[in-house]
Structures are given as C-alpha cells and as structure tokens.
Amino acid sequence: MDSTDLRAGVTISSTEELGQLLKQHRKSQQITQATLSGMANWGGRFIGDVENGKPTVRAQMLFDLIGWLGLEIVIRKKGPK
C-alpha cells in the first residue's frame, strides 16, 4: 500500500491495512511515535497498537490520531466490483 498520494483515496478493509497506511504516512512526514504521542498527550502504546493492526483500539482516539496526521475519513457507498 502506497501512502504517497492519498488525495486519490485508498480503500482500507482491515485494521492491519489501516495501521500500515498510518505508519507509512507518519514516517513520510518524519514524525516519530514518541513525538505524535506527546502532541496528542497519549501513552506511547496506543500508536503502536494502531500501527500493528490491533482491532480493539478506541474509536475516538483513532479518529483523533487520523486528524493529528492531517488525514480524514471519507465514507461512501461501495461501487460494483
């Protein structure tokens, strides 16, 4: 999964894919997990859990993390396959 051009959109179908995408984007912005944790005032474990695809992370914190990375979630109806 390539996070270099996210303006075109990316289809995510698992927590593992989401975690990988967020990790790639964070690294492309040269932000460490520690820096991001400090900015958001979280413990360091949460970001690692998300990036490793843990399916039971808190939804609001996940939305906050996505926002801290300068990203947004867009929901749309699936197209035909």
Secondary structure, 3 states (H helix, E strand, C coil): CCCCCHHHCCCCCCHHHHHHHHHHHHHHCCCCHHHHHHHHCCCCHHHHHHHCCCCCCCHHHHHHHHHHCCCCCCCCCCCCC
